[in-house]
Amino acid sequence: MAITIKDVAKAANVSTATVSKVINGSPSISIKTVENVKHIMKELNYYPNSSAQNFARKSTRNIVFATRLERNTAFENPHMFEIMSGVGKYLSKKNYTMSIINIDEESRSDEIERIIAQKSADGMVIHVSVVTKEMEYIIRKAEFPHIVIGCPSYESRLCWIDNNNYLSGEMAANHLVDQGYRNIAYIGGVEEDFISTHRLQGAITALAEKGLKITEEHIRCGESTRQEGYKMLESILLEPNRPDAIICSNNHIALGVMKSIKEHNIRIPEDMGVITFDDYPFSQITDPMLSVVNIDVYDLGQQASKLMINKIKKPNLQVQTYTTLPNLIIRESTINNKG
């Protein structure tokens, strides 16, 4: 026969109302009573009916993580899963579950409308890659609790947090200059890749403050793949003014850049320094190992879920901020000692 809340109350010598308050974390119950009730619950192997609790609270205790998941996502964008892990870890501490939904091009707005209409979640964490103006209209019209991970590419009134990619670019450029490099190139993602663009802007600003610049002939934008990284550096090396250092916007591009450099018998870091962003997945397995400006995206996920819960408690809370500061990790690919 299933154990009920009445059985727990009887064994603990308290009322069912007291047991209910303990289950729901009421601050009005003494620590001694809470410990006693929880001990009895464990002894009797009693678990509260979460569905009934949520119904009483008018809450699902569920947060949706909305993103685009395609084949090879785990390899091509491993940071997505680090972010998810951070979100899920913090939510579990707060007794929330996390549901993951795949948002595709055709049905993204329909999916958002369905979640809101069915009240299947208390809130939504959204990766910026799937955000559109139409989606924003739906969310804001319903006043649905949400946090976007990443700064939208347009003027938006959504709540969002992001790491400071502009500052990351500055840190990469400043480190190269400190190591004695002066003729620096930047190889990044497509022009629509705002993470790459902001990193480039930060690098340009940092160099300008030191009387240096990245010339147009030393800037390349393309797909974030090893193959494209290789091709983009090959085209730069055809220019008469060869750079002495390369900033790569991600690990995939950096792999291709390293391949091109080695084929040209260019020494790293003596002849050409290389720095990239994010300490995963390839920076520690290259030869030499890559210096990186690292972002703790796991922490970014935790920050997002923390703000998500605050947003549920305070619906009028408006958040648009940068968080999770970058960290420079110096390795063999830039230790030049020319400076």
MOZI-V827117 format. One record per residue. N is the residue number from 0. RES is the residue in one small letter. SS is DSSP state (A for helix, B for strand, O for the rest). PSI is psi in degrees with one decimal (NA if undefined). D_FIRST is the distance of its C-alpha to the first C-alpha in whole Angstrom. Layout:
N RES SS PSI D_FIRST
N RES SS PSI D_FIRST
//
This chain:
0 m O 134.9 0
1 a O 139.1 4
2 i O 137.5 6
3 t O 172.2 9
4 i A -29.5 13
5 k A -38.0 13
6 d A -40.8 11
7 v A -44.5 14
8 a A -42.6 16
9 k A -45.3 16
10 a A -32.7 16
11 a A -6.1 19
12 n O 42.2 21
13 v O 175.2 21
14 s O 161.4 21
15 t A -31.1 19
16 a A -38.8 22
17 t A -42.8 23
18 v A -42.9 20
19 s A -41.5 21
20 k A -37.1 24
21 v A -45.1 23
22 i A -37.8 21
23 n O 6.1 24
24 g O 31.8 27
25 s O 134.0 29
26 p O -6.5 32
27 s O -6.9 32
28 i O 136.6 29
29 s O 153.8 30
30 i A -39.8 30
31 k A -43.6 29
32 t A -41.6 26
33 v A -46.3 25
34 e A -39.9 25
35 n A -47.0 23
36 v A -43.6 20
37 k A -35.0 20
38 h A -43.5 20
39 i A -41.5 17
40 m A -42.6 15
41 k A -40.8 16
42 e A -37.4 15
43 l O -2.7 12
44 n O 46.2 12
45 y O 129.6 12
46 y O 127.5 14
47 p O 150.0 15
48 n O 102.2 15
49 s A -34.4 19
50 s A -43.4 20
51 a A -40.7 19
52 q A -46.9 21
53 n A -36.3 24
54 f A -43.3 24
55 a A -36.4 24
56 r A -10.9 27
57 k O 45.6 29
58 s O 148.3 29
59 t O -18.7 27
60 r O 31.9 28
61 n B 136.3 30
62 i B 131.5 33
63 v B 134.4 35
64 f B 113.5 38
65 a B 124.4 41
66 t B -178.6 43
67 r O 120.2 45
68 l O 116.3 44
69 e O 173.1 46
70 r O 136.4 47
71 n O 10.6 48
72 t A -39.7 47
73 a A -32.2 45
74 f A -43.8 49
75 e A -27.3 51
76 n O 65.9 49
77 p O -22.1 47
78 h A -24.6 47
79 m A -41.2 44
80 f A -28.6 42
81 e A -41.2 42
82 i A -47.6 42
83 m A -42.5 39
84 s A -41.4 38
85 g A -43.9 39
86 v A -51.0 37
87 g A -38.9 34
88 k A -47.7 34
89 y A -40.8 35
90 l A -39.6 32
91 s A -34.1 30
92 k A -29.4 31
93 k O 15.8 30
94 n O 36.1 27
95 y O 150.3 29
96 t B 163.0 28
97 m B 127.6 31
98 s B 139.0 32
99 i B 128.2 35
100 i B 142.7 38
101 n B 122.8 41
102 i O 115.4 44
103 d O 172.6 47
104 e O -41.8 50
105 e O -35.7 50
106 s O 14.5 46
107 r A -44.0 46
108 s A -37.5 46
109 d A -40.2 44
110 e A -43.5 41
111 i A -44.0 42
112 e A -39.9 42
113 r A -46.3 39
114 i A -43.7 37
115 i A -45.2 38
116 a A -39.4 38
117 q A -8.0 34
118 k O 42.9 33
119 s O -0.7 31
120 a O 154.0 32
121 d O -19.0 33
122 g B 179.7 37
123 m B 128.9 38
124 v B 125.5 40
125 i B 129.0 43
126 h B 136.8 45
127 v A -22.7 49
128 s A -18.6 50
129 v A 0.6 48
130 v O 135.6 49
131 t O 166.5 52
132 k A -36.1 54
133 e A -41.6 52
134 m A -43.3 48
135 e A -43.0 49
136 y A -43.8 50
137 i A -45.5 47
138 i A -44.9 45
139 r A -34.4 48
140 k A -40.2 48
141 a A -6.9 44
142 e O 44.8 44
143 f O 130.1 41
144 p O 133.9 40
145 h B 157.1 42
146 i B 129.1 44
147 v B 131.1 46
148 i B 106.1 47
149 g O 147.4 50
150 c O 123.3 53
151 p O 152.5 54
152 s O 4.6 57
153 y O 168.9 58
154 e O 112.8 59
155 s O 150.9 55
156 r O 10.3 53
157 l O 157.0 50
158 c O 129.7 48
159 w B 155.6 49
160 i B 155.9 49
161 d B 159.5 51
162 n O 160.0 52
163 n O 89.4 56
164 n A -27.9 58
165 y A -47.2 61
166 l A -36.9 61
167 s A -43.4 60
168 g A -40.6 63
169 e A -44.0 65
170 m A -41.0 64
171 a A -46.6 64
172 a A -44.1 68
173 n A -38.8 69
174 h A -43.4 68
175 l A -41.9 70
176 v A -41.3 73
177 d A -28.2 72
178 q O 1.8 72
179 g O 0.7 76
180 y O 142.6 75
181 r O -26.3 77
182 n O 88.0 77
183 i B 138.6 73
184 a B 159.7 72
185 y B 126.7 68
186 i B 116.3 66
187 g B -172.4 64
188 g O -176.5 61
189 v O 161.3 62
190 e O -25.9 64
191 e O -8.3 61
192 d O 97.5 59
193 f A -23.9 59
194 i A -48.4 57
195 s A -42.1 60
196 t A -43.9 63
197 h A -35.4 62
198 r A -40.4 62
199 l A -44.6 65
200 q A -40.2 66
201 g A -41.7 65
202 a A -43.1 67
203 i A -43.3 70
204 t A -46.0 70
205 a A -42.1 70
206 l A -37.7 73
207 a A -36.4 75
208 e A -18.9 75
209 k O 11.3 76
210 g O 19.8 79
211 l O 168.8 78
212 k O 158.9 76
213 i O 116.5 74
214 t O 159.4 77
215 e A -34.7 76
216 e A -12.8 77
217 h A 17.3 74
218 i B 127.6 71
219 r B 138.7 69
220 c B 134.6 66
221 g O -169.9 64
222 e O 145.0 61
223 s O 69.0 59
224 t O 162.4 59
225 r A -42.0 61
226 q A -43.6 63
227 e A -35.7 64
228 g A -42.1 65
229 y A -49.3 67
230 k A -40.4 69
231 m A -38.9 69
232 l A -36.5 71
233 e A -41.6 73
234 s A -34.3 75
235 i A -38.3 75
236 l A -14.6 77
237 l O -17.7 79
238 e O 148.5 80
239 p O -28.2 83
240 n O 91.1 82
241 r O 132.7 79
242 p O 158.5 76
243 d O 2.6 76
244 a B 149.5 72
245 i B 130.4 69
246 i B 120.0 66
247 c B 133.4 63
248 s O -14.1 61
249 n O 171.7 58
250 n A -37.6 57
251 h A -48.2 58
252 i A -40.3 61
253 a A -36.7 62
254 l A -45.4 61
255 g A -38.4 64
256 v A -44.0 66
257 m A -38.2 66
258 k A -45.4 67
259 s A -44.5 70
260 i A -45.6 71
261 k A -35.9 71
262 e A -25.5 73
263 h O 8.5 76
264 n O 35.2 76
265 i O 130.5 75
266 r O 136.6 74
267 i O 123.5 71
268 p O 3.2 71
269 e O -46.3 75
270 d O -30.2 76
271 m O 123.4 73
272 g B 152.1 70
273 v B 130.5 67
274 i B 147.2 64
275 t B -167.9 61
276 f B 144.2 58
277 d O 126.4 54
278 d O 41.7 53
279 y O 140.7 51
280 p O -6.9 51
281 f O -12.6 55
282 s O -28.0 57
283 q O -2.0 56
284 i O 0.8 57
285 t O 164.8 60
286 d O 108.2 64
287 p O 164.6 65
288 m O 145.9 61
289 l O 136.0 61
290 s B 144.6 62
291 v B 153.3 59
292 v B 111.3 58
293 n B 142.5 55
294 i O 129.6 52
295 d O 87.3 48
296 v A -22.1 47
297 y A -45.4 43
298 d A -37.6 44
299 l A -41.4 45
300 g A -41.3 42
301 q A -41.0 40
302 q A -40.3 43
303 a A -44.5 42
304 s A -33.7 38
305 k A -45.9 39
306 l A -32.3 42
307 m A -46.0 39
308 i A -38.9 37
309 n A -37.2 40
310 k A -37.5 41
311 i A -41.4 38
312 k A -32.7 38
313 k O 84.6 42
314 p O -27.5 43
315 n O -1.4 46
316 l O 125.6 46
317 q O 122.4 49
318 v O 122.0 49
319 q B 96.7 52
320 t B 161.6 52
321 y B 139.1 53
322 t O 175.3 51
323 t O 84.2 50
324 l O 145.9 54
325 p O 158.9 55
326 n B 126.9 56
327 l B 125.0 59
328 i B 112.8 59
329 i O 127.8 62
330 r O -168.3 63
331 e O -21.9 66
332 s O -8.1 66
333 t O 0.3 68
334 i O 89.3 69
335 n O -30.0 73
336 n O 30.2 75
337 k O -20.9 77
338 g O NA 77
//
